[in-house]
Amino acid sequence: MTGTTAATGTTAATGTTRAPARADVRARALTVSAGILDRLADPAATMAATRIPAEAADDGVGEPVWAELTLGSGSPGLAMAFGGVAHRAAEQIPRAHAYLAAATRAVASGSVTPSGVFKGPGALAFAVLLAHRRTGGYVSALRSLDAYQRDLVRTVLPPATDAPLPTIGHYELVRGLTGVGRYLLARAETCGEALEGVLGHLIRLARGTVEHRGHRVPRWWALDAPRIGSEDAFPDGHLNLGVSHGVAGPLALLSLAWQQGVRLPGHQEGIESTADLLTRWAVEDRHGVFWPGHLDLDQWAAGPDAYDEPAGWPSWCYGAPGVSRALQLAGLALHREDWSLLSRASLDRLLTRPLADWGIHDHALCHGWAGALHQLGRLNEHFADPGIESLRDRLATELTAAFDPDLPFGHRFTMTAVPFGSDVSGYLDGAAGVALALDSYGTDGTPGDWDMPLLLS
């Protein structure tokens, strides 16, 4: 990680160093979180400073990266941050409102194409929901956004077919129906019919297989590539296993719905088949269990015993601990101890390897240190493992030590080939997410519902 190492104490009798006390680390986390939020308080200044500097840009020029109606780096994500923190919560409400006002103006302009819940009016819906829960206000706006989401489901819900999907966008969290479903679950009292439509669609995809080029593949199989630019490597499509774009996202949503008492025909079987799929593809190397991000047709046909690609770095979007949380939620929903044990086993590679060997080169929630810190906290609500909590202390120490008061937002993020090179303000990809993760760690309690869009709660 960048930055200097946090100060440690020295024992006079032995001269050995000791880690800072947990209370000290938590206090420092709250200080840094508040400092980040203070830097994000002015929407106009934040928008202007959100950019890839020339020295970090691939082309040597640099560019703004503010994306207004997004949870990645836009007003809804900033509103989520100010509405979601527990420390100094009252003073953050006007700041949240300023970003909500900016996002509302963008929606009214009609200039952004709707796309799931991480972009467009769906992103604003989550931000308004959080603000409503904090203040009791925003009732009219929430009703309008409920109606928008209900209409969206009626418009885009795809028909059931016996063929691979054209795109993972039919179900994924970021662009697809899983993300919409998480909002609808939070608003089940007003959006119950639309929620059942989404869950029914996911249950159908979770059960059974389809024929594809001489192989039986899960109904989750999609004919597109996992990311733009990789099409030549996936001529037969792929199976995506991640939370953000793959089957772990629907598993988490189906499990959360089951826990909240929303249960449809075939629901249990859908959870079981998807969890069993992830159990089968929990591959192992010398460091422990991990999940591939995605599989091409040859890898699927060869099976998990033949999988020989290296594990990726720990992240929310792909692999552990994101998939670990989805599997844990399934285990809690159906009281399956084997899934919970596998979820816990997948964390051993994090507990036993030095932080320098994790391969993380970013600070963000999506695939950086803040995401690891927060997800381990969610997982440990049920594992209650002292080793995991000690690891979180180390992560928080490193993340706060990386705070640089000379930077616009205190931390930098990896938007290009240059690690820790870009000034990004947002929820998923930037400083707002760091502030939330440090706040949840520092307040030593169950984090608030700001992580609903991540399917962590």
Salt bridges, closest charged atoms under 4 A:
ASP38 OD1 - ARG88 NH2 3.12
ASP38 OD1 - ARG95 NH1 3.08
GLU91 OE2 - ARG88 NH2 2.52
ASP146 OD2 - ARG187 NH2 2.67
ASP151 OD1 - ARG154 NH2 2.24
ASP162 OD1 - ARG219 NH2 2.95
GLU172 OE2 - ARG175 NE 3.29
GLU172 OE1 - HIS245 ND1 2.85
GLU189 OE2 - ARG187 NH1 3.03
GLU211 OE1 - ARG216 NH1 3.41
ASP236 OD1 - ARG213 NE 2.69
ASP285 OD1 - ARG349 NH1 2.92
ASP338 OD2 - ARG336 NH2 2.75
ASP348 OD1 - ARG344 NH1 2.67
ASP362 OD2 - HIS367 NE2 3.86
GLU381 OE2 - ARG378 NH1 2.99
ASP385 OD2 - ARG344 NH2 2.75
GLU389 OE2 - ARG26 NH2 3.43
GLU389 OE2 - ARG392 NH1 3.01
ASP393 OD2 - ARG22 NE 2.63
ASP423 OD1 - ARG412 NE 2.82
ASP444 OD1 - ARG26 NH2 3.18
ASP449 OD2 - ARG133 NH1 2.69
ASP449 OD1 - ARG134 NH2 3.14
ASP451 OD2 - HIS374 NE2 2.78
ASP451 OD2 - ARG378 NE 2.72
